[in-house]
Amino acid sequence: MLMAHPTVLRNLVEQYEALRLLHAESGSTEARQRMDDVAYTLCVSTGTGDVDTALVAARHRLPGARPEDDSVLTA
């Protein structure tokens, strides 16, 4: 599997979190589409099937993550 660069992952996580804080899922059609696009890109970039797992996987790959601790991925 190709691995997304940590900068790309950080940017995607930040975009998704900002959209979620702004309640984009209940906003305009464009806001919902942007949130869906970011969620999809996160899933593809991390090789996961849902956005919650993608967020965990992305955060796990960012600098400063404890790579030896994969307990959140096996839960």
C-alpha positions as CSV (number, residue, x, y, z in Angstrom):
1,M,0.0,0.0,0.0
2,L,1.2,3.5,-0.8
3,M,1.6,5.7,2.3
4,A,0.6,9.3,2.3
5,H,3.2,11.8,3.4
6,P,2.7,12.9,7.0
7,T,2.1,16.5,5.9
8,V,-0.8,15.4,3.7
9,L,-2.3,13.3,6.5
10,R,-2.0,16.2,8.9
11,N,-3.7,18.6,6.5
12,L,-6.5,16.1,5.8
13,V,-7.1,15.5,9.6
14,E,-7.1,19.3,10.2
15,Q,-9.6,19.9,7.4
16,Y,-11.9,17.1,8.6
17,E,-11.8,18.4,12.2
18,A,-12.5,22.0,11.1
19,L,-15.4,20.9,8.9
20,R,-16.8,18.8,11.8
21,L,-16.5,21.7,14.2
22,L,-18.4,23.9,11.8
23,H,-21.1,21.2,11.6
24,A,-20.6,20.8,7.8
25,E,-22.5,17.6,7.8
26,S,-25.7,19.6,8.4
27,G,-24.7,22.6,6.3
28,S,-25.0,23.5,2.7
29,T,-24.6,21.0,-0.1
30,E,-21.1,22.2,-0.9
31,A,-20.1,21.9,2.8
32,R,-21.4,18.4,3.0
33,Q,-19.7,17.4,-0.2
34,R,-16.4,18.9,1.0
35,M,-16.6,16.9,4.2
36,D,-17.4,13.7,2.2
37,D,-14.5,14.4,-0.1
38,V,-12.1,14.9,2.8
39,A,-13.4,11.8,4.6
40,Y,-13.0,9.7,1.4
41,T,-9.5,11.0,0.8
42,L,-8.6,10.1,4.4
43,C,-9.9,6.6,3.9
44,V,-8.0,6.1,0.7
45,S,-4.8,7.6,2.1
46,T,-4.9,5.3,5.1
47,G,-6.3,2.2,3.5
48,T,-9.3,2.1,5.8
49,G,-13.0,1.8,5.2
50,D,-14.5,4.5,7.5
51,V,-13.6,7.9,8.6
52,D,-13.2,7.2,12.3
53,T,-10.7,4.4,11.6
54,A,-9.0,6.7,9.0
55,L,-8.6,9.4,11.6
56,V,-7.0,7.0,14.1
57,A,-4.7,5.6,11.5
58,A,-3.7,9.0,10.2
59,R,-2.9,10.3,13.7
60,H,-0.9,7.2,14.4
61,R,1.3,7.9,11.4
62,L,2.0,11.5,12.3
63,P,5.3,12.6,13.8
64,G,5.1,12.4,17.5
65,A,2.8,9.4,17.5
66,R,3.9,6.4,19.5
67,P,4.3,3.9,16.7
68,E,5.0,1.1,19.2
69,D,1.5,1.6,20.8
70,D,-1.0,0.2,18.3
71,S,-3.7,-0.5,21.0
72,V,-6.1,2.0,19.5
73,L,-5.9,0.2,16.1
74,T,-6.8,-3.2,17.5
75,A,-9.8,-2.1,19.6
